[in-house]
């Protein structure tokens, strides 16, 4: 992921493990703008990534997720999403799931698992959302 950011002309620095929620710090070349990125990866055909309930509250204007899909294609797909958008999506999606019934007609039990899905590719290759150009 840091290599992809560098290839796109950004300065990317991988953080240490104790940096909560930020895997890569990214800036433009003159270091006047920077953002933090958390990377989530999946493998396969689905555009679905598993998160925790913390994603509902983990927001800030300069923080992003980059959801990477390692798929059957030649190159990975990158979905660049502001954290505020992820928080709203996972909250709404989980609320809807809780209000629906399970396969056998039973009520769903609450869980800390959340899902982010970009089924319409709204965020596919949206590097412009980082605001670093």
N, C-alpha and C positions, 0 to 999 in steps of 0.2 A: 504494500500500500504506500509506504513512504517513497518507494521507487517510482510509482505511478505519479505521485505528486511532484517529485523532482523532474520527471519527464515532461510534466506540464508547465515547468518553469517556476515552481514554488520552492521555498526553502522548507524542508521537512525534517523535524527532529523527533526521534522516538523517545518517549518518556520512560522513566524508571517505573517499576511495578507499584511503588507507593503513591503514584499520582492517580487519585481516584477519578475514574470516569474519563480520563484523557489518555489515549494511546499515542497520539502524534500531535505535536505543536507545529503549526504551519504558518508561514508568513510570506508576504510578497518579497521580491528581491531587495527592496530598499528598507525592509523591516518597519514600514509605517503602519501596516495592518497585519493582524494575526488572529488565528482562531484555534480552538482545540477540537480534535476529532477523536471519536471513539469508533473503533472498527468492529463490525460484526460480520461473520462469514457464514455462508451456507453452501451446500453442495447439492446439485440436482436441478430439477426443472422448476421447482416452486420458487416464487418470489416472496418467501416468508421467512422471517427471522424471529427467534425466540429471545425475549427479554424478561426482566422481572418487574414487579410492581414499582420499583424505584424509578423506572422510566417515566411514570406518570407525573412525578414531581421534579425530576431532574431537568431543569430548564435554565437557559441563559441565552442571550442574544448572540454571543460569540462561540457557542458550542454546537457541534454537529455530529451526526452519525454518518458514517459511510458504510452502507450495507453492501458487501461484496458477494456476488453470486458466482461461485466456481461451477461452471456448467459444462455441458457437452460441447459447447462452442469452442472455437480456438482461443478466445480471450475472455477474461473475467468481465462481468458487468458490474458497474459501480452505481449505486443509488445514493445520492448526496442529499441528506435531509436535515433541516434545522431541528434542534432538540425540541423546540416548542411544538413543532408539527408532530413529532413522534409522540410527545406527551399527550397531546389531544387525541391523536389516532388510537393509541393503546387504551386510553381511558374510555373513549366512546365504544371501541370494539369490545372491551371487556364488559362494559355495562350492558351492551346488547347481548353478549353471550350469556351473562348471568340471568337475563330476563327471558331467555329462550329455554326450551326443554331439551333434555338429552335424548339419545337414540331410543331409549325405552320409555320416554314420556316423563322421566323424573326431572326434578329441578337440578340445575348445576350447583355444585358446591364451590364456594369461593376458593381461589388459588392465587398464589403469587406469580404465576406464569402469565406473561403477556405476549402478544404476537404483533409484529409489524409486517404488513403486507403492502407491496407496491404493485398491485395487479394491473394497473393501467400505465405503468412506467412513468408516472408523473415526475419522479425524481431521478430517472435514469440519465446519467452523465450530466447532472445539473451542477457542474463545477462553479458556474456563475453565482450560485447561491452563497458560496463562501465569501463573496465580496472582496476578494483579494486583488482583483484586476484594477 
